[in-house]
Amino acid sequence: MTFDTVLIANRGEIALRIIEACRELGLRSIAVYSQADADMPYLALADESICIGPADPRKSYLNIAAIISTAELAQAGAIHPGYGFLAESPQFVEICEDHDLAFIGPSRGTMERVGNKLAARTAVAEAGVPVLPGEPVPLDANGLHEAAERVGYPLLVKSVFGGGGRGMRRVSAPGELEEKASAAAKEAEAADGDGSLYLEKAVEHSRHLEVQILGDARGDVIHFGERECSIQRRHQKLIEETPAPNLDEHIRHRLYEAALVTARAVDYRNAGTVEFLLAEDQFYFIEMNARIQVEHSVSEVVSGVNLIKEQIRIAAGEPLSLRQPAVKLRGHAIECRINAEDPKRGFAPSCGILGIKQLPGGHGVRLDSAIFQGMNVQPHYDSLLAKLITWGRNRKEARVRMSTALERFSVTGIETTRDLVRAIIERPEFRDGDYTTEFLEQLLSG
């Protein structure tokens, strides 16, 4: 290792995962936290924990000056950003590099290439990977309508630099275009500081599939199979699984190859995810996420590989610890996200004092969470409370285990998405593996 201390610029379950990975690698961990997170039990597992500001993330987890100065004070040699917050900020990567801190993720140049979705589309298209029809949003209204006609309706207005569905609107007809483009630009500006948009052809009855990859500084890239991520509301994922059900083997292997080609086209290093839409037997690249993703856990379960540890090793300049033939994907895994939201009130955030009646466990059950009895669930951060993952020798076994595990996940004091995801996995469409990205919206509207 070229460093012996890692500062964790994040919170919650991903911070806990990184602490555990550092312990297994024999590295010191420095956990930073906001005043709102001062009681989080995982802080005691780190070698050192340091408060960096108040609850407002702009003054704590997004405060680059505070994080860098803390890293220097604690003599950290590397920073792991987790996901969210500063995980995909090229500016943060550049500042880390200027302060001789290893950023545990891709390089600044690569992050800029994939963070600009128009540039990423161009790069992968030139490498031979299929992309959907699309083009930048012109500044004038006439140009906007002309571009939309070229792309074709229905279409999506999307943020060039955003993620997580922010700055995205579906447009079914020309009469909706200007209003939705204006709303998307405002949302993108508020979320990412840049209101640039582009248009992309909307694909009806499609599936959202993604491929987990790892790349090292030597140019070697491997994949860990695909994840099915079609159960989502307003482009926010709720349930993920691997392998994708009812996927033609020929298409599956074409997806793998396209993901590897994409990673090489942008000179990708560290953990990343290449995302696709699949309609019938044709898939299209939509974007690449330059970070570890929330749903990486299902890939870990079927591969037996700790992706967080691999991230740290790669950032330290080490080669991949395994080659593609050594990646053995075994069985089936499903992940359900338990969010502090009330589905009955339009998924409004739910806050309060958390009481734990029962948590699941046992063979084939994994719970990634940092919740604790008496935890004050506040509105400052993402609503994710826990990721519940089950593994089975086949999909049916994983699904039945998930049903039991969700039944045992019982908390009080706040509303959660537990009952919703439990209802989804019992639906015949899910049991049969026959669903698209439209499934959840149709279920909720019905």
C-alpha positions in Angstrom: 0.0 0.0 0.0 1.2 3.5 -0.8 -0.9 4.9 2.2 -1.7 3.6 5.6 -4.6 5.8 6.6 -8.0 6.4 4.9 -10.3 9.3 5.6 -14.0 8.5 4.9 -15.8 11.4 3.5 -19.3 10.0 4.0 -21.8 8.7 6.5 -24.1 5.8 7.3 -23.9 2.3 6.0 -21.3 3.1 3.4 -19.0 4.7 6.0 -19.3 1.5 8.1 -18.5 -0.7 5.1 -15.3 1.4 4.4 -14.2 1.2 8.1 -14.6 -2.6 7.9 -12.7 -2.8 4.7 -9.8 -0.7 6.1 -9.7 -3.0 9.2 -9.4 -6.1 6.9 -6.6 -4.4 4.9 -4.7 -3.4 8.1 -5.3 0.3 7.4 -6.2 3.1 9.8 -9.6 4.7 9.2 -10.6 8.3 10.0 -14.4 8.9 10.1 -15.6 12.4 9.7 -19.1 13.3 10.9 -21.6 16.2 11.2 -23.0 17.3 14.5 -26.3 15.5 13.6 -24.4 12.2 13.3 -22.4 12.5 16.5 -24.2 9.5 18.1 -23.7 7.0 15.2 -22.2 3.8 16.7 -20.0 3.1 13.7 -17.8 6.1 14.7 -16.4 4.0 17.6 -15.2 1.4 15.1 -13.0 3.9 13.3 -9.5 4.5 14.6 -10.4 8.2 14.9 -13.5 10.2 14.4 -13.6 14.0 13.8 -16.5 16.4 13.6 -16.4 18.6 10.5 -19.4 20.8 10.9 -23.2 21.2 11.5 -26.0 19.0 10.1 -26.3 21.0 6.9 -24.3 18.9 4.4 -23.0 22.0 2.6 -21.2 22.8 5.9 -20.0 19.3 6.6 -20.0 16.4 4.1 -19.9 18.8 1.1 -17.4 21.1 2.7 -14.2 20.4 0.8 -12.0 22.7 2.8 -13.1 21.1 6.1 -12.5 17.6 4.7 -9.1 18.3 3.2 -7.9 20.1 6.3 -9.1 17.2 8.5 -7.3 14.8 6.2 -4.1 16.7 6.6 -4.5 17.1 10.4 -5.1 13.3 10.7 -2.2 12.5 8.4 -4.5 10.5 6.0 -3.0 9.4 2.8 -6.2 8.7 1.0 -9.9 9.7 0.9 -12.8 7.4 0.2 -15.9 9.4 -0.9 -18.4 6.5 -0.7 -21.5 7.4 -2.9 -23.3 10.7 -3.1 -21.9 13.9 -1.6 -18.5 14.5 -3.3 -18.2 11.0 -4.9 -18.5 12.3 -8.4 -17.0 15.8 -8.1 -14.0 16.3 -10.4 -13.1 19.5 -8.4 -12.8 17.4 -5.2 -10.6 14.9 -7.0 -8.3 17.7 -8.3 -8.0 19.2 -4.8 -7.2 15.8 -3.4 -4.4 15.4 -6.0 -3.1 18.9 -5.3 -2.7 17.9 -1.6 -1.1 14.5 -2.4 -4.1 12.6 -1.2 -5.1 9.4 -3.1 -8.7 9.7 -4.2 -10.3 6.2 -4.0 -12.1 6.4 -7.3 -11.4 7.3 -10.9 -9.1 10.1 -12.0 -10.3 13.7 -12.5 -10.1 13.4 -16.3 -12.1 10.2 -16.4 -14.7 11.6 -14.0 -15.1 14.7 -16.2 -15.5 12.6 -19.3 -18.2 10.4 -17.8 -19.8 13.2 -15.7 -20.6 15.0 -18.9 -23.2 12.7 -20.3 -23.0 14.2 -23.8 -19.3 13.7 -23.9 -19.7 10.1 -22.5 -22.3 9.3 -25.2 -19.9 10.5 -27.9 -17.0 8.5 -26.5 -18.8 5.2 -26.2 -20.6 5.6 -29.6 -17.2 6.1 -31.2 -16.1 2.9 -29.5 -19.0 1.0 -31.2 -21.4 0.8 -28.2 -25.1 1.6 -29.2 -26.5 4.9 -27.8 -30.0 6.3 -28.1 -30.8 9.2 -30.5 -30.1 12.5 -28.7 -28.6 15.9 -28.9 -28.0 19.0 -26.7 -30.9 21.4 -25.8 -30.6 24.6 -27.8 -31.1 27.9 -26.0 -33.9 29.2 -28.2 -37.4 27.8 -28.3 -37.5 27.2 -32.1 -34.2 25.3 -31.9 -35.5 23.2 -29.0 -38.6 22.1 -30.9 -36.6 21.3 -34.0 -34.2 19.2 -32.0 -37.1 17.4 -30.4 -38.5 16.6 -33.7 -35.2 15.1 -34.9 -34.9 13.0 -31.7 -38.6 11.9 -31.9 -41.4 11.7 -29.3 -41.7 10.4 -26.6 -38.4 11.7 -25.3 -36.6 12.6 -22.1 -35.1 15.9 -21.2 -32.0 15.1 -19.1 -29.4 17.0 -17.2 -26.0 16.9 -18.8 -24.2 16.7 -15.5 -26.8 15.4 -13.0 -27.6 12.0 -11.6 -30.3 10.2 -9.6 -33.1 11.3 -11.9 -32.6 15.0 -11.0 -33.2 17.3 -13.9 -35.1 14.6 -15.9 -38.5 15.0 -17.4 -40.5 12.8 -19.8 -42.1 14.6 -22.7 -44.8 12.9 -24.7 -45.9 15.7 -27.0 -44.6 19.1 -28.3 -47.0 21.0 -26.1 -45.2 19.8 -23.0 -41.7 20.5 -24.2 -40.9 24.1 -23.1 -42.5 23.8 -19.7 -40.8 20.6 -18.8 -37.4 21.7 -20.2 -37.6 24.8 -18.1 -38.5 22.8 -14.9 -35.7 20.3 -15.7 -33.1 23.1 -16.1 -34.1 24.7 -12.8 -33.9 21.4 -11.0 -30.5 20.5 -12.6 -29.2 24.0 -11.6 -30.3 23.6 -8.0 -28.9 20.1 -7.7 -25.6 20.3 -9.6 -24.9 24.0 -10.2 -25.4 23.6 -14.0 -28.7 23.7 -15.9 -27.4 22.3 -19.2 -29.7 19.7 -20.7 -29.9 17.3 -23.6 -32.7 15.4 -25.3 -32.8 11.6 -25.5 -35.2 9.3 -27.2 -37.5 7.6 -24.6 -37.7 3.8 -24.9 -41.1 2.3 -24.1 -41.4 -1.0 -22.1 -37.6 -1.1 -21.4 -35.5 -2.7 -18.7 -32.8 -0.9 -16.8 -29.7 -3.1 -16.6 -26.2 -2.2 -15.4 -22.8 -3.9 -15.3 -20.4 -3.6 -12.4 -16.8 -3.2 -13.5 -13.4 -2.8 -11.9 -10.4 -1.3 -13.6 -6.8 -0.8 -12.5 -4.0 1.6 -13.5 -2.5 -1.0 -15.9 -5.6 -0.8 -18.1 -7.0 -4.2 -17.0 -10.8 -4.2 -16.7 -13.1 -6.9 -15.4 -16.9 -7.2 -14.8 -19.0 -8.8 -12.1 -22.1 -9.5 -14.1 -25.2 -7.5 -14.6 -27.9 -6.1 -12.2 -31.5 -5.7 -12.9 -32.6 -2.2 -11.7 -36.0 -1.7 -13.3 -38.0 -1.4 -10.1 -37.8 2.3 -9.6 -39.9 5.3 -8.9 -39.1 8.6 -10.7 -35.7 7.1 -11.7 -34.9 6.2 -8.0 -34.2 2.5 -7.6 -36.0 0.5 -4.9 -35.1 -3.2 -5.8 -32.1 -4.6 -7.6 -31.2 -8.2 -8.4 -28.5 -10.2 -10.1 -28.5 -11.9 -12.4 -31.3 -10.3 -14.4 -34.2 -12.6 -14.8 -35.2 -13.9 -18.2 -32.3 -12.4 -20.0 -31.1 -14.1 -23.2 -27.5 -15.4 -22.7 -26.3 -13.9 -26.0 -27.6 -10.4 -24.9 -26.1 -10.9 -21.5 -22.6 -11.5 -22.9 -23.0 -8.6 -25.4 -23.8 -6.4 -22.4 -20.6 -7.5 -20.6 -18.5 -6.8 -23.7 -20.1 -3.4 -24.2 -19.4 -2.5 -20.6 -15.8 -3.4 -20.9 -15.4 -1.5 -24.2 -17.1 1.6 -22.5 -14.7 1.4 -19.5 -11.6 1.2 -21.8 -13.0 4.1 -24.0 -12.9 6.5 -21.1 -9.7 5.1 -19.5 -11.6 4.0 -16.4 -9.9 3.0 -13.2 -11.4 1.8 -9.9 -15.1 0.7 -9.4 -17.7 1.9 -11.8 -21.0 1.0 -13.3 -22.1 1.1 -16.9 -25.9 1.5 -17.3 -28.0 0.4 -20.3 -31.6 0.3 -21.4 -32.8 -2.9 -23.0 -35.8 -3.0 -25.3 -36.6 -6.4 -26.7 -33.3 -7.6 -28.0 -31.5 -4.3 -28.4 -29.6 -2.5 -25.6 -28.4 1.1 -25.5 -25.8 2.9 -23.3 -27.3 5.6 -21.1 -24.6 6.6 -18.7 -21.6 5.5 -16.5 -21.5 6.1 -12.8 -18.0 7.0 -11.6 -18.3 5.6 -8.1 -19.4 2.6 -6.0 -23.2 2.3 -6.2 -25.7 1.6 -3.5 -26.6 -1.7 -5.1 -23.0 -3.0 -5.3 -23.9 -5.4 -2.5 -25.7 -7.9 -4.7 -22.7 -8.2 -6.9 -20.5 -8.8 -3.9 -22.9 -11.6 -2.6 -22.9 -13.5 -5.9 -19.1 -13.0 -6.6 -17.7 -13.3 -3.1 -15.5 -10.3 -3.8 -15.4 -7.2 -1.4 -15.6 -4.4 -3.9 -14.8 -1.7 -1.3 -11.5 -3.5 -0.5 -10.8 -3.8 -4.3 -11.4 0.0 -4.6 -8.8 0.7 -1.9 -6.2 -1.6 -3.3 -6.5 -0.1 -6.8 -6.2 3.4 -5.5 -3.0 2.3 -3.8 -1.6 1.4 -7.2 -2.0 -2.4 -6.9 -3.2 -4.4 -9.8 -6.6 -6.2 -9.9 -6.5 -9.1 -7.4 -8.2 -11.4 -9.9 -8.7 -11.8 -13.7 -12.0 -12.4 -15.4 -11.8 -16.2 -15.5 -11.5 -16.1 -11.7 -14.8 -14.2 -11.2 -17.3 -16.9 -10.4 -20.9 -15.7 -10.1 -22.9 -18.1 -8.0 -26.6 -18.2 -7.3 -29.0 -15.2 -7.2 -29.2 -12.1 -5.0 -31.9 -9.5 -4.4 -31.6 -6.2 -2.7 -34.5 -4.1 -1.2 -33.9 -0.5 -0.1 -35.6 0.4 3.1 -36.1 4.2 3.0 -37.5 6.6 5.6 -40.3 7.6 3.4 -44.1 7.3 3.5 -45.4 5.8 0.2 -49.0 6.7 1.2 -48.0 10.4 1.2 -46.2 10.5 -2.1 -43.0 9.2 -0.6 -42.7 12.2 1.7 -39.6 11.9 4.0 -40.5 10.5 7.4 -38.6 11.7 10.5 -38.7 10.7 14.2 -37.1 8.5 16.9 -36.5 5.0 15.5 -37.5 2.0 17.5 -36.2 -1.4 16.5 -38.6 -4.3 17.2 -36.7 -6.9 15.1 -34.1 -7.1 12.5 -33.5 -10.0 10.0 -30.5 -12.3 9.9 -29.6 -15.9 9.2 -28.3 -18.0 6.3 -28.4 -16.1 3.0 -29.4 -12.8 4.6 -27.3 -9.6 4.7 -28.3 -6.3 6.2 -26.2 -3.2 5.3 -27.3 -0.5 7.7 -26.1 1.9 10.4 -29.4 2.3 12.2 -29.6 1.9 16.0 -32.3 1.9 18.8 -33.3 5.4 19.5 -31.8 6.9 16.4 -33.1 10.4 15.6 -34.0 10.1 11.9 -33.6 13.7 10.5 -34.3 15.3 7.2 -30.8 16.5 6.4 -29.6 13.5 4.3 -30.7 10.8 1.9 -33.6 8.7 3.2 -31.9 5.3 2.9 -32.1 3.5 6.2 -31.0 0.0 5.2 -30.2 -2.3 2.4 -31.6 -5.8 2.8 -29.9 -8.4 0.7 -30.8 -12.1 0.3 -28.9 -14.8 -1.6 -30.2 -18.1 -2.8 -29.1 -21.0 -5.0 -31.7 -19.8 -7.4 -34.0 -16.8 -7.8 -37.0 -18.4 -6.1 -35.0 -19.2 -3.0 -33.6 -15.7 -2.9 -37.1 -14.2 -3.3 -38.6 -16.4 -0.6 -35.8 -15.5 1.8 -36.4 -11.8 1.0 -40.1 -12.2 1.9 -39.2 -13.6 5.3 -36.4 -11.1 5.9 -38.7 -8.2 5.1 -41.4 -9.6 7.5 -38.7 -9.6 10.2 -37.5 -6.1 9.5 -39.8 -4.3 12.0 -39.2 -0.7 13.2 -41.4 1.9 14.9 -41.4 5.7 15.1 -41.2 6.4 11.4 -42.8 5.3 8.1 -40.7 3.2 5.7 -40.9 1.6 2.3 -40.7 -1.9 3.8 -44.4 -2.7 3.1 -44.2 -1.5 -0.4 -41.1 -3.5 -1.4 -42.6 -6.5 0.4 -45.8 -6.2 -1.7 -43.7 -5.8 -4.9 -41.8 -9.1 -4.4 -45.1 -10.9 -3.9 -46.6 -9.6 -7.1 -46.9 -12.2 -10.0 -44.9 -9.9 -12.3 -42.0 -9.9 -9.9 -42.3 -13.6 -9.2 -42.1 -14.3 -12.9 -39.3 -11.8 -13.5 -41.5 -10.1 -16.1 -41.3 -6.3 -15.4 -40.0 -3.1 -16.9 -39.1 0.4 -15.7 -42.8 1.3 -15.9 -43.9 -1.4 -13.4 -43.8 0.6 -10.2 -45.5 3.7 -11.5 -48.3 1.6 -13.0 -48.7 -0.2 -9.7 -48.9 3.0 -7.7 -51.3 4.7 -10.2 -53.5 1.6 -10.2 
